[in-house]
């Protein structure tokens, strides 16, 4: 089965909001509960739980940013007990497939803190390139899908 992306629902939202990052990552990764609430207030954001087979391992939120109309991955995390196992990269490739189905061949962005070097390296490893643009006081990276 491998990596699955499942919509956040009333059945999985609590488990998804309970996922954790390492202590040193807490200042650069927003809590999942915050993102889940935001997705209900602004309908243009899609939230997905990341599963490795039947194990919940991560969370993501993406959508079209209202002001710029850019398609952006704004939240992305893998639980601390599943990091450094290649799951983050596999889930990004799965997301690329989903984006192509939902939006076609588009430019896709990710916002990332300039201090979050491991995330930048992960995004570069799947084809994102640094953009000169910034969004929400974070760096933007882009990929053409």
Secondary structure by P-SEA (a helix, b strand, c coil): ccbbbbccccccaaaaaacccccccccccccaaaaaaaaaacccbbbbbbbccccccccccccccccccccccccccccccccccaaaaaaaaaaaaaaaaaccbbbbbbbbbccaaaaaaaaaaabbbbbccccccbbbbbbcc
